[in-house]
C-alpha cells in the first residue's frame, strides 16, 4: 500500500527578505530558506510550501498581508503566469540595486579575490519594447490560467500563439500583448493567429508532433528593417503561399519575409534551410559608422541600444592605441571584433559556430576592415600554445563566453599567452567569478562594470578588466 504523502505546510505572516536566482525571492523561517516567485523584498505574505528538501523549500504566496514599498504595478496582463519579466513588480531602480548586488556577491563569494574599481551599474534607457528579437510558439493545447480554471467554464478554443510555460515543453501561454518588442511585433503576431484560426490552419501539437503552424520569429533593427520568419511543420505550399501572400500585403513594412519547413522533433533552426519568400535574406543593424548584416540564424545582442553601451565599455577597458594585437574569444558574428578593429592593429576572432564566423567575415568586408582574421572551431582546440606561437602573443584578450564560462584549457591558454590586459564579458556572474579565481595567479581585477541588458528580468551582463600582475611588477 502506498504511503500518503505528508501535507506541506502553510506558513503565515512571513516577510520576504531578499531576491534570489531565476527571478525568485527569498524568505527565511528559522533555518529554512524558501524560494518564492513573484514577490518582492519587504512583502509580508502567507506561503504555501509546494516542495521541501533538507536544506531549502519552494513555495508560492497565497495571501498578501502588506506590500513592499519597493513594489510597483506590473504593466503586463500576463505577469505571474508568463516565464519572462519576473521582476516587473519591482521598480526599475530596485531592479538595478539587486542586479548590482548579485554581481558583487558572486565575485566575492565564489571568486574570493581582491576587487577594485567597482562602478555603478549602467541601466537601460528603455525598459519596454527593448528587444530586437522574439520567438513565439504555436500550440493546440494552450495553458489555462488559475483564473480560467477556477471559473469552471468550458474552453473549446485551445489554440495558442505565445511563450512556453517554464518547465513544460508542450504548454504555451497565449499572449495578448507583449511589452518586450515594438508594437508592430504584436500586430504581426495577432494577425497571423487570426488568419490561421479563420482558415483552419492546425496549430502544432508539441507532444504528438503533428500540425502545421510551428513558430514565428520576429527580428527588428535600429535601421527600421523588419524580418519575419514563419516556421511550418508540413510542406504544404498552397497554404504556405496563401499565408505569406497575406502577410506581404498586410505588412509591406516587412523587408525580409522568410519561411522554414521544420519536421524535426525540436524547434531549433540552426540546421534548417531558410527560404526567402519576399525581400532580403537579412536585415542591417548599425552601430556608430559600422553596419552589421543580420541573417535569420545570426546572433546579435537582443537589446541593440544597450549592446552599444556594453561594447563601449569593452572598448574603454581594452585601452587600445592602434598598435595592439587583440584576440576576441567567443566572437560570435564578430560584433565586438569589428567594433574595436579601427582602434587595434590586428584582431583575431575565434568562435565555435562556423556560420557565425562566416557572418563575421561578411561584416568585416561590409565595413572595409582588413585587419581582422576569424577562425571557427572549439575554443579549447583552436586556442592552443601552437596557435599563439604562430599568430603571436596578444596584447589584449577579450572574452565573452557562454553562460557556462570558459573551459580550463582555455584559461590555461590565456595564462600561457600572457596578454597585458583581459576584458571579460559575462552573462553569468557566477561562472565569471569562478574563472576570475582561476586567473587570479596571473591577473588582478582593475575594474568591474555591470550593464543591464534585460530590464524586468534577473539577467545581467558584467564586464571585468584584468591586468597582468607581471606587467604591474616590472
DOLOLO-692529 format. One line per field, with one value per residue (C-alpha): y, z negated, x negated; residue in one letter. Coordinates in Angstrom, 2 decimals, padded with zeros to 5 digits, always signed. Layout:
north: Y  ...
up: Z  ...
east: X  ...
residu: A  ...
This chain:
north: +000.00  +003.41  +005.79  +009.02  +012.00  +014.33  +017.57  +020.50  +023.39  +026.85  +029.44  +032.64  +036.26  +035.68  +038.62  +038.30  +039.29  +039.22  +038.27  +035.01  +033.24  +032.67  +035.75  +034.35  +035.92  +034.52  +034.09  +032.54  +030.70  +029.58  +027.74  +027.04  +029.03  +029.33  +030.40  +032.20  +033.68  +036.96  +038.56  +041.44  +042.01  +043.65  +041.85  +040.10  +037.00  +033.59  +030.96  +027.60  +025.25  +023.30  +021.42  +020.68  +019.47  +019.11  +022.48  +024.55  +024.73  +026.23  +027.88  +030.37  +033.38  +032.70  +035.85  +039.28  +040.95  +044.02  +045.09  +046.22  +049.97  +048.95  +047.37  +048.83  +047.78  +045.23  +046.59  +043.21  +041.32  +038.05  +038.83  +035.99  +033.33  +034.12  +032.96  +036.27  +039.68  +038.18  +041.43  +043.65  +044.20  +045.83  +049.44  +049.67  +051.44  +048.49  +046.01  +047.72  +047.64  +043.90  +043.19  +045.10  +043.24  +039.93  +040.65  +041.74  +038.84  +036.33  +037.86  +037.99  +034.70  +032.50  +034.37  +035.07  +037.56  +041.15  +043.51  +047.08  +049.70  +048.64  +051.04  +051.70  +049.58  +051.05  +050.82  +050.57  +053.77  +051.66  +049.34  +048.50  +047.43  +046.98  +043.57  +043.21  +039.52  +037.38  +033.85  +032.72  +029.13  +027.69  +025.09  +023.35  +022.92  +026.36  +026.89  +027.75  +030.30  +029.73  +032.30  +030.44  +027.09  +028.44  +029.89  +026.32  +027.49  +025.13  +026.16  +024.96  +027.21  +025.78  +027.17  +029.48  +031.57  +032.73  +031.68  +028.31  +027.83  +027.31  +023.63  +022.46  +021.93  +021.17  +024.01  +027.52  +030.66  +032.58  +036.16  +039.01  +041.79  +041.70  +044.72  +043.42  +044.22  +047.12  +047.28  +046.28  +042.85  +042.48  +043.41  +040.80  +038.04  +038.72  +038.96  +035.61  +033.96  +035.43  +034.30  +030.77  +030.43  +031.76  +029.46  +026.33  +026.09  +023.43  +024.70  +022.39  +019.56  +019.64  +016.31  +014.29  +016.17  +016.93  +020.01  +022.76  +026.08  +025.74  +029.03  +032.61  +034.69  +038.47  +040.46  +044.24  +046.60  +050.16  +050.99  +050.22  +046.94  +044.00  +040.27  +037.73  +034.00  +031.65  +028.03  +025.33  +021.63  +020.43  +021.26  +022.41  +025.12  +026.19  +027.01  +028.47  +030.75  +031.90  +032.96  +034.54  +036.48  +037.72  +038.89  +040.57  +042.60  +043.28  +044.33  +045.92  +047.21  +043.70  +043.86  +040.20  +037.64  +034.13  +030.65  +027.29  +023.79  +022.12  +018.46  +017.76  +016.97  +020.31  +023.97  +024.94  +026.34  +026.33  +023.18  +024.15  +025.65  +029.17  +030.12  +033.69  +034.38  +038.09  +040.78  +040.30  +037.34  +039.69  +042.96  +045.60  +046.82  +049.94  +050.94  +054.15  +054.03  +050.25  +048.08  +044.53  +042.08  +040.05  +036.82  +034.56  +032.47  +035.29  +036.09  +039.74  +041.21  +041.39  +044.90  +046.96  +050.21  +048.56  +046.48  +049.78  +050.75  +047.34  +047.47  +050.98  +049.66  +046.81  +049.26  +051.58  +048.73  +047.40  +050.74  +050.41  +052.75  +051.28  +049.14  +046.13  +042.56  +041.59  +038.10  +038.14  +034.80  +033.52  +036.23  +035.09  +037.07  +039.30  +042.30  +043.16  +042.29  +044.54  +047.24  +047.62  +046.91  +050.59  +051.09  +048.00  +046.87  +043.37  +041.45  +037.65  +036.27  +032.66  +031.08  +027.55  +028.08  +028.11  +030.06  +032.79  +033.08  +033.45  +036.31  +037.86  +037.78  +039.26  +042.06  +042.81  +043.08  +045.16  +047.71  +047.60  +046.11  +044.45  +043.84  +041.08  +037.33  +034.77  +031.07  +028.54  +025.62  +024.56  +027.22  +024.76  +023.05  +026.23  +028.42  +026.29  +027.15  +026.33  +028.75  +031.50  +030.91  +031.01  +034.16  +035.93  +036.65  +039.07  +042.37  +042.21  +039.32  +039.99  +037.02  +036.73  +033.06  +031.38  +031.03  +028.00  +030.17  +029.15  +025.65  +025.20  +024.51  +027.96  +029.57  +027.75  +029.03  +032.60  +032.30  +030.98  +033.86  +036.42  +039.40  +042.71  +043.05  +040.78  +042.14  +039.51  +039.96  +037.62  +036.96  +034.78  +036.40  +033.03  +031.32  +034.55  +034.64  +031.03  +031.87  +035.02  +032.95  +030.65  +033.67  +035.30  +033.87  +035.99  +038.79  +041.39  +042.81  +046.52  +047.45  +045.94  +047.33  +045.72  +046.54  +045.83  +044.42  +042.88  +045.07  +043.26  +040.05  +038.81  +038.56  +040.83  +041.37  +042.17  +043.43  +042.98  +044.43  +042.36  +043.48  +041.34  +041.08  +040.55  +043.85  +045.62  +044.32  +045.38
up: +000.00  +001.00  -001.84  -001.94  -001.32  -004.26  -003.62  -003.03  -005.49  -005.06  -006.65  -007.75  -008.05  -006.51  -005.40  -002.09  -002.78  +000.47  +004.15  +005.42  +008.63  +011.55  +010.67  +007.39  +003.93  +000.56  -002.81  -005.88  -008.62  -011.37  -009.39  -006.39  -003.18  -001.00  +002.66  +003.77  +007.22  +007.98  +004.59  +003.54  +000.56  -002.13  -001.19  -004.12  -002.85  -003.64  -001.83  -000.75  -000.60  +002.69  +002.42  -000.54  -000.63  -003.51  -003.02  -001.30  -000.22  +002.61  +002.21  +003.56  +002.00  +001.39  -000.59  -000.94  -004.35  -003.29  -000.25  +000.00  +000.55  +003.40  +005.34  +008.46  +010.54  +013.23  +016.62  +018.35  +018.07  +018.27  +015.27  +012.77  +015.42  +018.21  +017.57  +018.67  +016.98  +013.48  +011.85  +013.35  +009.89  +008.71  +009.52  +012.05  +009.57  +007.20  +010.01  +010.67  +006.98  +006.80  +010.05  +008.92  +005.61  +007.47  +009.40  +006.37  +004.21  +006.88  +007.36  +003.63  +002.58  +005.48  +006.78  +003.35  +004.95  +004.37  +006.16  +007.25  +009.50  +008.94  +010.93  +010.63  +012.87  +016.25  +016.60  +019.85  +021.12  +022.49  +020.09  +022.53  +026.19  +025.93  +027.60  +031.28  +031.46  +030.14  +030.92  +030.47  +030.49  +031.81  +029.69  +029.84  +026.05  +024.57  +020.90  +018.79  +016.06  +012.46  +013.01  +016.07  +014.28  +011.21  +013.44  +014.24  +017.74  +020.69  +023.06  +026.62  +028.22  +027.05  +029.71  +028.59  +030.08  +027.39  +024.95  +023.40  +019.76  +017.84  +017.33  +019.55  +023.12  +024.50  +022.83  +024.32  +022.81  +025.38  +025.48  +026.00  +025.72  +025.14  +023.88  +024.94  +028.66  +030.69  +031.01  +034.67  +033.40  +031.53  +034.67  +036.78  +034.19  +033.62  +037.35  +038.03  +035.25  +036.55  +040.12  +039.02  +036.90  +039.68  +042.31  +040.13  +040.14  +037.48  +034.58  +033.66  +031.16  +029.35  +027.60  +030.56  +033.15  +035.58  +037.01  +039.44  +037.76  +035.61  +034.77  +035.80  +035.21  +035.47  +035.73  +035.94  +036.32  +035.38  +039.11  +039.20  +041.10  +040.08  +040.55  +040.14  +040.18  +040.27  +039.38  +040.74  +039.96  +043.31  +046.87  +047.99  +050.50  +051.16  +047.51  +047.11  +050.13  +049.05  +045.62  +046.88  +049.59  +046.94  +044.72  +047.62  +048.43  +044.83  +043.68  +046.54  +043.86  +043.61  +045.52  +045.07  +045.30  +044.80  +044.06  +042.88  +043.07  +039.87  +039.44  +036.60  +033.04  +031.75  +032.67  +033.35  +036.83  +036.96  +039.11  +041.22  +044.72  +044.65  +047.76  +048.92  +049.84  +050.40  +049.80  +048.46  +046.65  +043.94  +042.12  +041.39  +037.92  +037.40  +034.61  +034.94  +038.51  +038.71  +040.43  +039.38  +041.64  +039.51  +041.04  +039.65  +037.76  +036.77  +033.13  +032.21  +028.76  +028.32  +026.82  +029.61  +027.67  +024.60  +026.82  +027.88  +024.21  +023.47  +026.41  +025.48  +022.02  +023.64  +025.90  +022.98  +020.83  +023.72  +023.77  +027.42  +029.03  +032.54  +032.08  +030.28  +031.39  +029.88  +029.52  +029.37  +027.89  +028.45  +031.07  +032.35  +035.51  +034.81  +033.48  +030.78  +033.03  +035.81  +033.34  +031.97  +035.20  +036.05  +032.72  +032.99  +035.25  +035.73  +034.30  +034.30  +033.56  +032.59  +032.46  +032.33  +034.86  +038.50  +039.74  +037.18  +038.41  +041.98  +040.74  +039.00  +042.23  +044.20  +041.67  +041.76  +045.55  +045.36  +043.28  +045.26  +042.38  +043.49  +040.10  +038.83  +039.02  +037.95  +037.05  +036.49  +034.08  +030.46  +028.41  +026.40  +029.63  +031.51  +028.76  +028.13  +027.45  +031.08  +032.29  +030.02  +031.15  +034.80  +034.59  +031.89  +028.31  +027.95  +026.15  +025.16  +024.90  +024.97  +023.93  +023.97  +023.23  +022.92  +019.54  +018.63  +018.68  +020.02  +020.22  +018.02  +021.15  +022.45  +019.15  +019.28  +022.85  +021.74  +018.91  +021.41  +023.83  +021.08  +022.55  +020.76  +020.31  +020.33  +020.81  +019.60  +020.62  +018.95  +018.80  +015.71  +012.77  +011.01  +013.72  +014.36  +010.69  +010.87  +013.93  +012.33  +009.39  +011.82  +013.49  +010.18  +010.13  +013.13  +013.23  +010.94  +011.24  +012.02  +012.95  +012.70  +014.75  +014.60  +017.58  +017.56  +020.93  +019.82  +017.69  +015.60  +015.54  +013.18  +016.05  +016.02  +018.10  +016.35  +017.75  +015.83  +016.69  +015.55  +015.79  +015.70  +012.33  +014.17  +016.05  +012.81  +011.06  +013.80
east: +000.00  -001.35  -002.07  -000.13  -002.33  -002.64  -000.75  -003.09  -002.65  -001.16  -003.45  -001.74  -002.93  -006.33  -008.47  -010.29  -013.89  -015.87  -015.99  -017.43  -018.38  -016.00  -013.98  -012.65  -012.77  -013.82  -012.14  -013.76  -011.89  -014.26  -016.97  -014.79  -015.37  -012.25  -012.27  -009.10  -008.29  -006.52  -007.11  -009.36  -011.67  -009.53  -006.27  -004.57  -002.78  -001.36  -003.43  -002.09  -005.07  -004.99  -008.28  -010.53  -014.11  -016.54  -018.22  -015.54  -011.91  -009.88  -006.52  -004.02  -002.40  +001.29  +002.10  +000.50  +000.77  -001.23  -003.18  -006.79  -007.34  -009.65  -006.81  -005.28  -002.29  -003.17  -002.11  -001.72  +001.55  -000.43  -002.64  -002.63  -002.00  -004.45  -008.00  -009.55  -009.82  -009.63  -010.76  -008.06  -006.62  -009.87  -010.64  -013.45  -015.72  -015.30  -015.96  -019.29  -020.21  -019.55  -021.40  -024.46  -024.36  -024.04  -027.24  -029.27  -028.07  -029.09  -032.52  -033.19  -031.58  -032.71  -035.74  -037.22  -039.57  -040.57  -038.19  -038.80  -037.24  -033.63  -031.48  -027.72  -025.54  -024.58  -020.82  -018.88  -017.30  -014.45  -012.65  -009.85  -009.98  -013.74  -014.19  -015.03  -014.20  -011.33  -010.18  -006.60  -005.32  -002.06  -000.28  +003.10  +003.03  +002.83  +002.07  +005.11  +004.50  +005.63  +008.37  +009.67  +009.62  +011.43  +014.18  +015.37  +016.26  +015.76  +012.97  +013.38  +010.73  +007.42  +005.06  +002.27  -000.50  -002.85  -005.57  -006.36  -005.39  -008.68  -009.41  -006.53  -007.68  -004.21  -002.30  -002.17  -000.68  +001.36  +000.02  +002.45  -000.11  -003.86  -005.81  -009.23  -009.29  -007.91  -004.13  -004.45  -005.53  -002.23  -000.28  -002.09  -001.63  +002.06  +002.76  +001.06  +003.04  +006.31  +005.59  +004.70  +007.85  +010.08  +008.54  +008.31  +004.52  +003.76  +001.66  -001.20  -000.79  -004.13  -003.69  -002.40  -004.48  -001.69  -000.02  -001.03  -001.90  -005.00  -006.80  -007.33  -010.46  -010.36  -013.59  -013.86  -016.81  -017.66  -017.58  -013.85  -014.16  -011.95  -012.47  -009.67  -010.44  -007.44  -008.18  -005.86  -005.80  -004.44  -005.48  -002.03  -002.94  +000.65  +001.23  -002.24  -001.82  +001.63  +000.39  -002.82  -000.94  +001.46  -001.42  -003.17  -000.07  +000.93  -002.55  -004.53  -006.95  -008.47  -011.76  -012.73  -009.90  -011.27  -009.99  -011.26  -009.79  -010.96  -010.00  -012.46  -011.45  -012.83  -012.39  -016.00  -016.60  -020.41  -020.39  -017.37  -017.17  -015.76  -013.79  -013.22  -009.60  -009.98  -012.59  -016.11  -017.64  -018.91  -018.40  -021.04  -021.96  -024.07  -026.41  -028.41  -029.80  -029.59  -026.99  -026.16  -024.36  -021.92  -020.65  -017.89  -020.45  -022.81  -023.50  -023.18  -022.62  -018.84  -018.92  -020.52  -020.86  -022.39  -024.67  -026.25  -026.68  -028.24  -030.64  -031.78  -032.68  -034.65  -036.49  -037.27  -038.59  -040.75  -042.66  -043.67  -046.19  -046.13  -049.24  -047.76  -047.09  -043.73  -042.27  -038.45  -037.36  -033.82  -033.50  -030.09  -029.33  -032.33  -030.42  -032.96  -035.92  -034.67  -033.62  -037.16  -039.09  -039.64  -041.42  -043.69  -046.49  -045.01  -042.06  -041.75  -038.28  -037.56  -034.10  -032.65  -029.81  -031.06  -028.01  -028.72  -032.31  -031.06  -028.82  -031.84  -033.84  -030.93  -030.52  -034.25  -034.06  -030.89  -032.81  -036.04  -038.02  -041.23  -042.85  -040.53  -041.05  -038.45  -038.69  -035.90  -036.21  -036.05  -037.82  -039.92  -041.06  -041.98  -043.42  -046.50  -050.12  -050.94  -048.22  -049.54  -053.12  -052.04  -049.89  -051.94  -051.05  -048.14  -048.45  -044.78  -042.31  -038.58  -036.48  -032.69  -031.93  -028.53  -026.79  -028.93  -032.05  -035.45  -036.93  -040.01  -042.10  -041.12  -042.11  -045.45  -045.98  -045.20  -047.74  -050.28  -049.54  -050.22  -048.32  -048.76  -045.00  -041.97  -038.46  -035.99  -032.34  -029.87  -026.13  -026.64  -028.48  -028.78  -030.84  -032.70  -033.70  -034.92  -037.07  -038.45  -039.61  -041.48  -043.08  -044.00  -047.52  -048.46  -045.90  -044.41  -040.90  -041.16  -037.58  -034.10  -031.19  -027.72  -025.47  -021.73  -020.67  -017.36  -015.07  -012.43  -014.49  -017.20  -019.72  -022.75  -025.90  -029.15  -032.44  -035.70  -039.10  -042.08  -045.68  -048.79  -050.48  -053.80  -053.45  -052.48  -055.59  -058.01
residu: X  X  X  X  X  X  X  X  X  X  X  X  X  X  X  X  X  X  X  X  X  X  X  X  X  X  X  X  X  X  X  X  X  X  X  X  X  X  X  X  X  X  X  X  X  X  X  X  X  X  X  X  X  X  X  X  X  X  X  X  X  X  X  X  X  X  X  X  X  X  X  X  X  X  X  X  X  X  X  X  X  X  X  X  X  X  X  X  X  X  X  X  X  X  X  X  X  X  X  X  X  X  X  X  X  X  X  X  X  X  X  X  X  X  X  X  X  X  X  X  X  X  X  X  X  X  X  X  X  X  X  X  X  X  X  X  X  X  X  X  X  X  X  X  X  X  X  X  X  X  X  X  X  X  X  X  X  X  X  X  X  X  X  X  X  X  X  X  X  X  X  X  X  X  X  X  X  X  X  X  X  X  X  X  X  X  X  X  X  X  X  X  X  X  X  X  X  X  X  X  X  X  X  X  X  X  X  X  X  X  X  X  X  X  X  X  X  X  X  X  X  X  X  X  X  X  X  X  X  X  X  X  X  X  X  X  X  X  X  X  X  X  X  X  X  X  X  X  X  X  X  X  X  X  X  X  X  X  X  X  X  X  X  X  X  X  X  X  X  X  X  X  X  X  X  X  X  X  X  X  X  X  X  X  X  X  X  X  X  X  X  X  X  X  X  X  X  X  X  X  X  X  X  X  X  X  X  X  X  X  X  X  X  X  X  X  X  X  X  X  X  X  X  X  X  X  X  X  X  X  X  X  X  X  X  X  X  X  X  X  X  X  X  X  X  X  X  X  X  X  X  X  X  X  X  X  X  X  X  X  X  X  X  X  X  X  X  X  X  X  X  X  X  X  X  X  X  X  X  X  X  X  X  X  X  X  X  X  X  X  X  X  X  X  X  X  X  X  X  X  X  X  X  X  X  X  X  X  X  X  X  X  X  X  X  X  X  X  X  X  X  X  X  X  X  X  X  X  X  X  X  X  X  X  X  X  X  X  X  X  X  X  X  X  X  X  X  X  X  X  X  X  X  X  X  X  X  X  X  X  X  X  X  X  X  X  X  X  X  X  X  X  X  X
